[in-house]
Amino acid sequence: MNTTLNYSPNFNKKKRNSRDIKFIIFHYTGMKRENDAINRLTSFNSKVSSHYFIKKNGEILTLVPDLYIAWHAGFSSWNKYKFLNKNSIGIEISNPGHDNKYEYFNKKQIRSILKLTKFLIKKYNIKSKFILGHSDISPDRKKDPGEKFPWKNLFKKQIGIWHNLNQKILTKNRNQAVSFIEKNNFFKNLYKIGYSKNSCKRNINYLKKLTTVFQMRFRQDLINGIVDKECLIISKNLIKKSL
C-alpha cells in the first residue's frame, strides 16, 4: 500500500517476526497542531512513535516499518498480553483530543482508516477482537481515540467488534440502576472481554475510569462513568464476540 515515508528514530532496532503482530491500536494525537504532533512522533527526544500517522487530509504517513516495534502503547495489557508494543501496530490519527476541543474524525481520515486497517488485517491475519483503542489497553491512563471515533461504522465494514442489541432495548435499560451483584458481573464481563483487572482491587477510581472507557467505545452517546443496566447488557452481549 502506498504511504508517505517520514521515519521516526523511536523504535526497537531488532526486527520482530510477522507472527508476533496480533493487535492494531488506534490513537489520537491530542495536540492542537498537526505538524507539532508529527514532529513529536519523529523526534528522538520524545521517545514516542507509531507505525502510521493519518493526517487531516487523509494522507497516510509511515513512521516506523511494521516489523519494528514502535513506542506507542506504553504500560498496557489486554487478555494475557502485557506491554503491547511488541505485539501491535500503532496508528496515530490527527485530532486535538479531549484537552483541545476534541473533534469528530473527518471523512477523509475515516476512508484512510478503513483502507489501512483492512490492508493490515489481511496482511497479518488480525482478529476483530484485537482491534482496539489506546484507552482499551490503558484505561487508567488514556482516553483516546475517544467517543467520537467511529467504532460502530468500522464494525459495519468488518473492523473491530460491536454489540447487536436493539436500540429500543438499550434505551429502555439506560440509567436503570443495577444491584451490587450486577455491578460486579459487569466488571467480570469486562475482564472476559479483555480489559485489565490488575489495578482494580478495591480501587473505585480505576473502576470508574474503566466504565468510562468502556462507554467511550460501546455506549458513545452517554459517557458518565456510571454502571447501569444498559452497560451491563452490552457487556454481556460482547463476550461471545471476544472469545
Residue pairs with C-beta under 8 A, 6 or more apart in sequence:
1 60
1 115
1 116
1 119
3 52
3 60
3 61
3 62
4 59
4 60
4 61
4 62
5 61
5 62
6 38
6 42
6 53
6 61
6 62
6 63
7 42
7 62
7 63
7 64
8 41
8 42
8 49
8 50
8 63
8 64
8 70
9 42
9 44
10 41
10 42
10 44
10 46
10 47
10 48
10 49
10 64
10 70
10 71
11 49
11 64
11 68
11 69
11 70
11 71
12 68
12 69
12 85
13 68
14 69
15 67
15 68
16 67
16 68
16 69
16 86
17 67
18 66
18 67
18 124
20 86
20 87
21 66
21 87
21 88
21 89
21 124
21 126
22 81
22 87
22 88
22 124
22 126
22 127
22 130
23 78
23 81
23 84
23 87
23 88
23 89
23 126
23 130
23 131
23 132
24 88
24 89
24 91
24 117
24 120
24 121
24 126
24 130
24 131
24 132
25 72
25 73
25 84
25 88
25 89
25 90
25 91
25 132
25 133
25 134
25 137
26 91
26 93
26 113
26 131
26 132
26 133
26 134
26 144
26 145
26 149
27 50
27 72
27 90
27 91
27 92
27 93
27 133
27 134
27 144
27 145
28 92
28 93
28 94
28 95
28 97
28 144
28 145
28 146
28 149
29 37
29 41
29 92
29 93
29 94
29 95
29 96
29 97
30 37
30 95
30 96
30 97
30 98
30 99
30 100
30 144
31 37
31 40
31 96
31 97
31 100
32 96
32 100
34 55
34 56
34 94
37 53
37 92
37 94
38 53
38 61
40 46
40 48
41 48
41 49
41 50
41 53
41 63
41 92
42 49
42 63
47 71
48 71
48 72
49 63
49 64
49 70
49 71
49 72
49 90
50 63
50 64
50 70
50 72
50 90
50 91
50 92
51 62
51 63
51 64
51 65
51 66
51 70
51 72
51 89
51 90
51 91
52 60
52 61
52 62
52 63
52 89
52 90
52 91
52 92
52 116
53 60
53 61
53 63
53 91
53 92
53 93
53 94
54 60
54 61
54 91
54 92
54 93
54 94
54 109
54 112
54 113
54 116
55 61
55 94
55 109
56 94
56 106
56 108
56 109
57 108
58 108
58 109
58 111
58 112
59 112
60 112
60 115
60 116
63 70
63 92
64 70
66 89
66 120
66 123
66 124
69 85
69 86
70 85
70 89
70 90
71 85
72 85
72 88
72 90
72 92
72 134
73 83
73 84
73 85
73 88
73 90
73 134
73 137
73 138
74 85
74 138
74 141
75 83
75 138
75 141
76 82
76 83
76 84
76 85
76 134
76 137
76 138
77 83
77 84
77 137
77 196
77 198
78 84
78 130
78 132
78 136
78 137
78 194
78 195
78 196
79 194
81 87
84 137
89 120
89 124
91 113
91 116
91 117
93 105
93 109
93 113
93 145
94 109
95 102
95 103
95 105
95 144
95 145
95 146
96 102
96 103
97 143
97 144
97 146
98 143
98 146
102 146
102 148
103 148
104 148
105 113
105 145
105 148
105 149
105 150
110 150
110 153
113 150
113 154
114 154
114 157
114 159
117 131
117 154
117 159
118 157
118 158
118 159
120 126
121 131
121 159
128 158
128 159
128 160
128 161
128 241
129 161
129 194
129 241
129 242
129 243
131 154
131 159
131 160
131 161
132 160
132 194
133 144
133 145
133 146
133 149
133 151
133 213
133 216
133 217
134 142
134 144
134 145
135 142
135 143
135 144
135 145
135 146
135 213
135 216
135 217
136 194
136 195
136 213
136 217
137 196
139 195
139 196
139 206
139 209
139 210
139 212
139 213
140 199
140 206
140 209
140 210
142 213
143 213
143 216
146 216
147 215
147 216
147 220
147 221
147 223
148 220
151 160
151 162
151 217
151 218
151 220
152 162
152 220
154 160
155 161
155 162
161 238
161 241
161 242
162 218
162 241
163 218
163 234
163 237
163 238
163 241
164 237
165 233
165 234
165 237
169 233
170 219
170 230
170 233
170 234
171 230
173 228
173 229
173 230
173 232
173 233
174 222
174 228
174 229
174 230
175 228
175 230
176 228
176 229
176 230
177 228
177 229
178 186
178 227
178 228
178 229
178 232
182 227
182 229
182 232
183 227
185 232
185 236
186 211
186 227
186 231
186 232
186 235
187 197
187 200
187 207
187 210
189 232
189 235
189 236
189 238
189 239
190 210
190 214
190 235
191 197
192 239
192 242
193 235
193 238
193 239
193 242
194 242
195 210
195 214
199 206
200 206
200 207
200 210
208 225
209 225
211 225
211 226
211 227
211 231
212 223
212 224
212 225
214 231
214 235
215 222
215 223
215 224
215 225
215 231
216 223
218 234
218 235
218 238
219 230
219 231
219 234
